[in-house]
Amino acid sequence: MSKFPKDAMRMLKETSRTFYIPITFLQKELKYSVASAYLVFRAIDEIEDHEQLDNNVKYTILMQVSELFNKTFDNEEYLKILGQTNVQMPAVTIRLVEWLQACPEDVLPIVTNAAREMAIGMAKWSKANWEIHTREELDDYTYYVAGLVGVMLSDLWEHYGEAKTDRELAIGYGRGLQAVNILRNQQEDLDERGVSFVPDGWSRADLFKYAEENLSKADEYMKSLSKKNIILFCRLPLALAHKTLAAMKEGREKMTRAEVEQTVEEVQIK
């Protein structure tokens, strides 16, 4: 692929602040692959997160979209699936076909397979109104929205010459980041969406333990990486997750902007 659309990087910066910076650490083709994958995932995620859409409508849309990833993506069919919801969707969702076109062809199947699986999982959890009662259900949910991203990234690393990584550790990496997000947004999710991702009988301390268990898998995952640009990419979100967890344990809602900027610098110096 000779040219990656500048507009895709601009959209990535607008929609994924956590991952924009680490994606810029990656080498050219890998950077394009990961950037387009994140935009595809964000497009699907916006359907699941949409505040005005009925959960059954989300289920139908996401299941139909998942089918489109099984073949050459038909944008006309996609816009037909979105139908009247089109006007309510953000640009990142409406322009899904552009992110797929921006993806280097040799890795497109890796991205579309993960996107199909994610759409199915998100459809399932939308229909269930994200009602999580057990640890198994929390594991299932966090796998679909984050763990499988860890697996897809590992597949991309391998494609571009990194050693094969442990699948469970890759899932743990994604789950750990998601668990920190759940902790950070726990009250907001409850107040604004009436949704709780906390299993029955769990305290906030149990949720912290869940996050720590998975972040320790992420730490193990890091040890299996050897390529510098990939290590840099993985190190930043993980460092931010660890520090956010520490800030919340101190009773703060999140890290300060200065702490974030300092972490970005530290990660590049190591």
Number of C-alpha atoms within 10 A of each C-alpha: 11 5 8 20 13 9 10 19 18 11 15 22 15 11 16 14 10 13 18 19 16 22 24 18 18 20 13 12 16 23 20 24 26 23 26 27 26 22 24 24 24 19 23 25 18 15 25 22 14 15 12 8 13 12 21 15 17 23 23 18 21 27 19 19 24 22 14 17 20 13 9 9 17 13 15 9 13 17 16 12 16 22 11 10 17 14 10 14 15 13 13 23 21 18 16 21 17 18 23 21 14 19 24 20 12 10 18 16 15 18 25 23 14 21 27 21 18 24 27 20 21 24 27 21 21 22 17 13 16 18 17 20 15 15 15 11 17 19 17 16 22 23 21 23 19 22 26 23 24 22 24 22 22 22 19 19 19 13 15 14 10 16 15 14 18 14 17 15 23 26 26 30 30 27 32 27 25 22 26 25 15 20 22 17 15 16 14 14 15 12 11 9 12 11 16 20 23 21 17 11 8 12 11 11 11 13 18 18 13 18 25 19 14 24 26 16 19 25 17 16 20 20 10 15 18 12 13 11 18 22 18 20 21 23 20 22 21 19 19 21 22 18 18 23 25 15 15 16 13 10 9 13 14 18 16 12 9 9 14 17 10 11 17 18 12 12 18 13 8 7
